[in-house]
Amino acid sequence: MSVQDDLTAVERSLDALVQAVGKLETRIGGGLDLRRVRSDTDHLRESLALLKQGLAGTRPAPGTKAEDEMVTIPDTPYNSALWTDAEDEGLGAKDRHAP
């Protein structure tokens, strides 16, 4: 069974769950607990849609070239004005003594 077949099976099961929750809602009415179940089924539907998008290639999968691209950091020094009034980690400001 392929991944696509598995996703389709999950989608069908989720549709059946949504229908069953709908039937239950008509029988017992909508209360707080049933609204939570309805919200959970909606959340599952959204999560499955995100999973399908991820597998379809809309975002890079782990270990792919798009994710593992090397970022070049230049060897030129940073502008020293960026560090004006900065404190050294653990040492505090330049004009104060460390404890």
MDTraj code that builds the backbone (N, CA, C; nanometers):
import mdtraj as md
import numpy as np

residues = "MET SER VAL GLN ASP ASP LEU THR ALA VAL GLU ARG SER LEU ASP ALA LEU VAL GLN ALA VAL GLY LYS LEU GLU THR ARG ILE GLY GLY GLY LEU ASP LEU ARG ARG VAL ARG SER ASP THR ASP HIS LEU ARG GLU SER LEU ALA LEU LEU LYS GLN GLY LEU ALA GLY THR ARG PRO ALA PRO GLY THR LYS ALA GLU ASP GLU MET VAL THR ILE PRO ASP THR PRO TYR ASN SER ALA LEU TRP THR ASP ALA GLU ASP GLU GLY LEU GLY ALA LYS ASP ARG HIS ALA PRO".split()
xyz = np.array([
    [0.0854, -0.1174, 0.0000],
    [0.0000, 0.0000, 0.0000],
    [0.0902, 0.1240, 0.0000],
    [0.0615, 0.2151, -0.0913],
    [0.1437, 0.3353, -0.1035],
    [0.1011, 0.4395, -0.0004],
    [0.1815, 0.5414, 0.0109],
    [0.1510, 0.6513, 0.1027],
    [0.0217, 0.7196, 0.0617],
    [0.0030, 0.7361, -0.0696],
    [-0.1193, 0.7996, -0.1187],
    [-0.2422, 0.7157, -0.0817],
    [-0.2302, 0.5831, -0.0916],
    [-0.3401, 0.4949, -0.0518],
    [-0.3695, 0.5071, 0.0969],
    [-0.2634, 0.5165, 0.1757],
    [-0.2812, 0.5331, 0.3203],
    [-0.3511, 0.6649, 0.3520],
    [-0.3112, 0.7723, 0.2841],
    [-0.3745, 0.9022, 0.3063],
    [-0.5219, 0.9001, 0.2665],
    [-0.5520, 0.8322, 0.1579],
    [-0.6912, 0.8207, 0.1143],
    [-0.7724, 0.7427, 0.2163],
    [-0.7153, 0.6362, 0.2709],
    [-0.7850, 0.5574, 0.3728],
    [-0.8097, 0.6402, 0.4985],
    [-0.7115, 0.7191, 0.5367],
    [-0.7282, 0.8055, 0.6541],
    [-0.8356, 0.9103, 0.6280],
    [-0.8376, 0.9644, 0.5074],
    [-0.9377, 1.0637, 0.4703],
    [-1.0790, 1.0046, 0.4771],
    [-1.0937, 0.8834, 0.4268],
    [-1.2249, 0.8163, 0.4328],
    [-1.2669, 0.7914, 0.5770],
    [-1.1736, 0.7458, 0.6570],
    [-1.2053, 0.7207, 0.7980],
    [-1.2432, 0.8493, 0.8698],
    [-1.1741, 0.9556, 0.8368],
    [-1.2040, 1.0845, 0.8982],
    [-1.3414, 1.1349, 0.8545],
    [-1.3755, 1.1140, 0.7270],
    [-1.5086, 1.1514, 0.6792],
    [-1.6165, 1.0718, 0.7522],
    [-1.5916, 0.9423, 0.7734],
    [-1.6872, 0.8592, 0.8467],
    [-1.7005, 0.9077, 0.9906],
    [-1.5900, 0.9489, 1.0519],
    [-1.5945, 1.0010, 1.1888],
    [-1.6763, 1.1292, 1.1954],
    [-1.6567, 1.2177, 1.0984],
    [-1.7318, 1.3436, 1.0953],
    [-1.8813, 1.3145, 1.0810],
    [-1.9163, 1.2181, 0.9958],
    [-2.0571, 1.1820, 0.9791],
    [-2.1146, 1.1234, 1.1079],
    [-2.0375, 1.0385, 1.1749],
    [-2.0843, 0.9775, 1.2992],
    [-2.1035, 1.0829, 1.4080],
    [-2.0142, 1.1783, 1.4142],
    [-2.0282, 1.2871, 1.5124],
    [-2.1521, 1.3701, 1.4794],
    [-2.1780, 1.3927, 1.3521],
    [-2.2978, 1.4655, 1.3111],
    [-2.4245, 1.3939, 1.3527],
    [-2.4288, 1.2616, 1.3335],
    [-2.5448, 1.1822, 1.3760],
    [-2.5618, 1.1880, 1.5265],
    [-2.4524, 1.1771, 1.5973],
    [-2.4576, 1.1828, 1.7439],
    [-2.5080, 1.3187, 1.7900],
    [-2.4659, 1.4220, 1.7209],
    [-2.5080, 1.5568, 1.7564],
    [-2.6588, 1.5743, 1.7387],
    [-2.7149, 1.5138, 1.6332],
    [-2.8597, 1.5251, 1.6143],
    [-2.9364, 1.4452, 1.7185],
    [-2.8791, 1.3386, 1.7697],
    [-2.9481, 1.2561, 1.8689],
    [-2.9427, 1.3147, 2.0091],
    [-2.8258, 1.3662, 2.0482],
    [-2.8131, 1.4122, 2.1874],
    [-2.8063, 1.5631, 2.2006],
    [-2.8026, 1.6331, 2.0891],
    [-2.7937, 1.7789, 2.0972],
    [-2.6498, 1.8236, 2.1140],
    [-2.6303, 1.9527, 2.1001],
    [-2.4941, 2.0064, 2.1089],
    [-2.4635, 2.0559, 2.2485],
    [-2.3716, 1.9930, 2.3132],
    [-2.3233, 2.0379, 2.4426],
    [-2.1756, 2.0707, 2.4324],
    [-2.1185, 2.1071, 2.5443],
    [-1.9769, 2.1431, 2.5457],
    [-1.8892, 2.0265, 2.5016],
    [-1.9182, 1.9079, 2.5519],
    [-1.8360, 1.7922, 2.5170],
    [-1.8442, 1.7604, 2.3681],
    [-1.9627, 1.7714, 2.3128],
    [-1.9781, 1.7425, 2.1703],
    [-1.9129, 1.8501, 2.0840],
    [-1.9167, 1.9733, 2.1289],
    [-1.8469, 2.0794, 2.0551],
    [-1.6972, 2.0553, 2.0551],
    [-1.6457, 2.0001, 2.1650],
    [-1.5026, 1.9685, 2.1706],
    [-1.4683, 1.8576, 2.0720],
    [-1.5554, 1.7572, 2.0634],
    [-1.5318, 1.6484, 1.9685],
    [-1.5382, 1.7019, 1.8255],
    [-1.6355, 1.7880, 1.7981],
    [-1.6474, 1.8492, 1.6650],
    [-1.5215, 1.9300, 1.6332],
    [-1.4730, 2.0048, 1.7305],
    [-1.3517, 2.0836, 1.7117],
    [-1.2315, 1.9930, 1.6861],
    [-1.2250, 1.8814, 1.7572],
    [-1.1148, 1.7871, 1.7366],
    [-1.1183, 1.7259, 1.5964],
    [-1.2385, 1.6931, 1.5480],
    [-1.2463, 1.6371, 1.4131],
    [-1.2073, 1.7415, 1.3081],
    [-1.2453, 1.8670, 1.3312],
    [-1.2036, 1.9738, 1.2392],
    [-1.0521, 1.9906, 1.2414],
    [-0.9947, 1.9802, 1.3616],
    [-0.8494, 1.9930, 1.3741],
    [-0.7784, 1.8779, 1.3029],
    [-0.8346, 1.7570, 1.3148],
    [-0.7765, 1.6428, 1.2441],
    [-0.7814, 1.6637, 1.0924],
    [-0.8915, 1.7193, 1.0445],
    [-0.9050, 1.7438, 0.9014],
    [-0.7983, 1.8447, 0.8553],
    [-0.7776, 1.9507, 0.9328],
    [-0.6751, 2.0499, 0.8992],
    [-0.5345, 1.9896, 0.9043],
    [-0.5099, 1.9068, 1.0037],
    [-0.3779, 1.8444, 1.0166],
    [-0.3515, 1.7499, 0.9007],
    [-0.4525, 1.6768, 0.8581],
    [-0.4356, 1.5872, 0.7442],
    [-0.4088, 1.6666, 0.6171],
    [-0.4764, 1.7790, 0.6000],
    [-0.4523, 1.8634, 0.4830],
    [-0.3085, 1.9155, 0.4832],
    [-0.2578, 1.9549, 0.5996],
    [-0.1189, 2.0014, 0.6090],
    [-0.0207, 1.8894, 0.5774],
    [-0.0525, 1.7698, 0.6249],
    [0.0337, 1.6551, 0.5969],
    [0.0378, 1.6264, 0.4478],
    [-0.0774, 1.6320, 0.3834],
    [-0.0816, 1.6085, 0.2393],
    [-0.0046, 1.7154, 0.1631],
    [-0.0148, 1.8411, 0.2060],
    [0.0611, 1.9479, 0.1412],
    [0.2106, 1.9242, 0.1562],
    [0.2515, 1.8831, 0.2749],
    [0.3932, 1.8573, 0.2992],
    [0.4462, 1.7437, 0.2132],
    [0.3646, 1.6417, 0.1957],
    [0.4080, 1.5287, 0.1138],
    [0.4016, 1.5598, -0.0349],
    [0.3197, 1.6564, -0.0716],
    [0.3080, 1.6933, -0.2126],
    [0.4254, 1.7780, -0.2588],
    [0.5072, 1.8251, -0.1661],
    [0.6259, 1.9000, -0.2032],
    [0.6109, 2.0494, -0.1944],
    [0.5080, 2.0986, -0.1272],
    [0.4943, 2.2428, -0.1143],
    [0.5948, 2.2993, -0.0155],
    [0.6469, 2.2175, 0.0708],
    [0.7570, 2.2610, 0.1570],
    [0.8619, 2.1509, 0.1536],
    [0.9865, 2.1839, 0.1717],
    [1.0914, 2.0835, 0.1563],
    [1.0839, 1.9765, 0.2642],
    [1.1008, 1.8546, 0.2215],
    [1.1013, 1.7435, 0.3153],
    [1.2381, 1.7370, 0.3832],
    [1.2446, 1.6792, 0.5038],
    [1.3732, 1.6695, 0.5725],
    [1.4748, 1.5909, 0.4897],
    [1.5948, 1.6417, 0.4841],
    [1.7018, 1.5752, 0.4121],
    [1.7073, 1.6053, 0.2636],
    [1.6213, 1.6942, 0.2166],
    [1.6250, 1.7284, 0.0748],
    [1.7236, 1.8408, 0.0499],
    [1.7552, 1.8639, -0.0765],
    [1.8535, 1.9649, -0.1116],
    [1.8095, 2.1050, -0.0698],
    [1.6800, 2.1362, -0.0839],
    [1.6318, 2.2703, -0.0503],
    [1.6514, 2.3009, 0.0977],
    [1.6406, 2.1983, 0.1797],
    [1.6569, 2.2208, 0.3230],
    [1.8042, 2.2249, 0.3621],
    [1.8876, 2.1521, 0.2907],
    [2.0280, 2.1371, 0.3274],
    [2.1205, 2.2336, 0.2538],
    [2.0654, 2.3374, 0.1903],
    [2.1505, 2.4308, 0.1182],
    [2.2477, 2.4994, 0.2130],
    [2.3713, 2.5136, 0.1670],
    [2.4733, 2.5768, 0.2485],
    [2.4613, 2.7287, 0.2377],
    [2.4697, 2.7947, 0.3497],
    [2.4652, 2.9405, 0.3533],
    [2.6077, 2.9901, 0.3706],
    [2.6512, 3.0753, 0.2792],
    [2.7871, 3.1289, 0.2845],
    [2.7898, 3.2507, 0.3757],
    [2.8809, 3.2501, 0.4714],
    [2.8992, 3.3629, 0.5627],
    [3.0296, 3.4317, 0.5233],
    [3.0240, 3.5605, 0.4932],
    [3.1448, 3.6283, 0.4454],
    [3.2505, 3.6381, 0.5556],
    [3.3774, 3.6440, 0.5112],
    [3.4892, 3.6554, 0.6048],
    [3.5154, 3.7996, 0.6463],
    [3.4516, 3.8935, 0.5829],
    [3.4743, 4.0340, 0.6175],
    [3.4184, 4.0618, 0.7566],
    [3.4875, 4.1466, 0.8336],
    [3.4403, 4.1737, 0.9701],
    [3.3080, 4.2506, 0.9697],
    [3.2322, 4.2281, 1.0739],
    [3.1062, 4.3017, 1.0908],
    [3.1354, 4.4481, 1.1193],
    [3.0405, 4.5305, 1.0906],
    [3.0496, 4.6722, 1.1216],
    [3.0546, 4.6861, 1.2740],
    [3.1582, 4.7484, 1.3269],
    [3.1739, 4.7599, 1.4724],
    [3.0647, 4.8453, 1.5356],
    [2.9959, 4.9264, 1.4581],
    [2.8861, 5.0073, 1.5125],
    [2.7705, 4.9197, 1.5582],
    [2.7638, 4.7985, 1.5050],
    [2.6592, 4.7067, 1.5494],
    [2.6759, 4.6688, 1.6961],
    [2.7990, 4.6725, 1.7455],
    [2.8262, 4.6255, 1.8810],
    [2.8421, 4.7398, 1.9808],
    [2.8165, 4.8621, 1.9402],
    [2.8272, 4.9748, 2.0315],
    [2.7266, 4.9571, 2.1447],
    [2.7708, 4.9793, 2.2668],
    [2.6886, 4.9657, 2.3877],
    [2.6389, 4.8230, 2.4132],
    [2.6985, 4.7244, 2.3505],
    [2.6590, 4.5860, 2.3758],
    [2.7339, 4.5346, 2.4982],
    [2.6707, 4.4461, 2.5695],
    [2.7333, 4.3866, 2.6871],
    [2.7868, 4.2489, 2.6511],
    [2.9038, 4.2159, 2.7075],
    [2.9573, 4.0821, 2.6878],
    [2.8795, 3.9862, 2.7762],
    [2.8421, 3.8745, 2.7193],
    [2.7616, 3.7780, 2.7936],
    [2.8368, 3.7310, 2.9183],
    [2.7741, 3.7467, 3.0305],
    [2.8320, 3.7014, 3.1562],
    [2.9252, 3.8008, 3.2206],
    [2.9702, 3.9055, 3.1492],
    [3.0640, 4.0006, 3.2040],
    [2.9994, 4.1355, 3.2326],
    [2.8865, 4.1626, 3.1719],
    [2.8205, 4.2899, 3.1936],
    [2.8785, 4.3973, 3.1044],
    [2.8442, 4.5181, 3.1359],
    [2.8898, 4.6331, 3.0551],
    [3.0387, 4.6586, 3.0779],
    [3.1026, 4.7282, 2.9842],
    [3.2473, 4.7517, 2.9907],
    [3.2894, 4.8346, 3.1121],
    [3.2067, 4.9301, 3.1512],
    [3.2459, 5.0189, 3.2597],
    [3.2064, 4.9671, 3.3982],
    [3.1482, 4.8505, 3.4047],
    [3.1101, 4.7941, 3.5350],
    [3.1949, 4.6706, 3.5635],
    [3.2052, 4.6360, 3.6908],
    [3.2834, 4.5188, 3.7297],
    [3.1921, 4.3973, 3.7381],
    [3.2457, 4.2841, 3.7004],
    [3.1689, 4.1599, 3.7128],
    [3.1633, 4.1199, 3.8594],
    [3.0578, 4.0564, 3.8999],
    [3.0458, 4.0170, 4.0423],
    [3.1465, 3.9122, 4.0812],
])
top = md.Topology()
chain = top.add_chain()
for i, resn in enumerate(residues, 1):
    res = top.add_residue(resn, chain, resSeq=i)
    for name in ("N", "CA", "C"):
        top.add_atom(name, md.element.get_by_symbol(name[0]), res)
traj = md.Trajectory(xyz[None], top)
